[in-house]
Amino acid sequence: MVLDLVVIGLAITFGPLHNSAFILLLSSARGVRLGMAFLLSWLANLVVVITLVMLLTNGQPPARHSAPSTAAIAVKLAIGVALVLYGAHRHRRPPRPHGPPRWTARIDNASAITAAGLAWVLQPWGLVAAGAAAALDADLSTASDWLALTGYCLLATLSLIVMEMYVVWAPTSANARLDALRTWLSRHQEQLIVTLSLLVGLWLMAHSIYDLVS
């Protein structure tokens, strides 16, 4: 479970879409406030999903080779296949120009509620579902699994935390460097999405198949 959560958490935190949007929020007139609203909403979404999973399992992993355990592995396998197919589809389709989203024209007038809602919209729900499936194996009676789940949520939010802190402590240099990062992310958006989808998908498929046959 821990390796699954680390792989998925890293894939989430490196996602280009939400990071680009977050940089745009930080560059606005009320960037720190809007960024914090986005960050907290993003983290809250992850925590809520994990909490729902723990309520479903009552904090106890299903017995190995039981019907619930096999079903959980099958879900991870299905998510892995879906991610691989999605990555392959994005790789095969003709490249499309990526202009700035329409909401960027109104970013200076955005409210904290709007920023929080944007975090929910941009959440990579396929990867979040993969994280939820991995969390089914968590045993809340052990401190290590508590730490693993907490670490996963923080890891999946790490890029936002780093950028928010950077803008707070060094706003002048942060704005210039984050703008350059956003330009790079825009240019390599498709490659990043394809790479992350394929890597996580193949990892989940391989791990799930191993669990099914072992």
Phi, psi and omega in degrees: 000319185297315179298319177302313183293324178294312180299313182292318179299319178295318179298321179294312186293333180269002181301133186284330188293306183289329178293319177297315179296321180295320178297320177297319178297317181295333181277356181281176183298325179247046190302315183297317181293314180294321178298319179295320178297317178298312183300312182294322177295318179300312180294319180298321178300315179297316181296318180297317180298314180295321179298318178298321178296318180294325175294324179294319183266354184061028177074012181235129179291148177295150180298143182299135180068010173280169180299315177298321179295316179295321178296320179296319178295320179297323177296315178298320178297317179296320178295320178299315178298317180298319180293319178296316179296320179295315178298319179294321178296315179295328180288324184279332186287151181299145179298142180239142177292140181248095174279168179295141178301155183299327185292343182294335180291340182248019188295324181292340178260005182291148177261169177297326179295319178297316179297319178295319178294325179297323177299320179294318182294319186273358177301130178284086192296333175296316178290323178297321177296322177296319177297321178295319179295321177294325182290348177300337181273003183287140176244106185286359175278354180246138181294329182296323179286326172301314180295322180296316180292318177296316179298322178299312181298319180289321179297320180290348179248001191300316182299322179292319179298315181297315181293320178298314180294323179298316180293324179294317187270333181216069188299322184294306180290328181296316183299318181293315183288323178290327176295320176295322177296318179297320177298317179295317179297321179297319181290330185248020184302310183297316180298321180293316180298315180297314182297313181295319180298314182292316182297311181293318180299314180294322177299312181296320179297311181297315181294320181292318179295320177298316180295326181289324185266346183272000000 
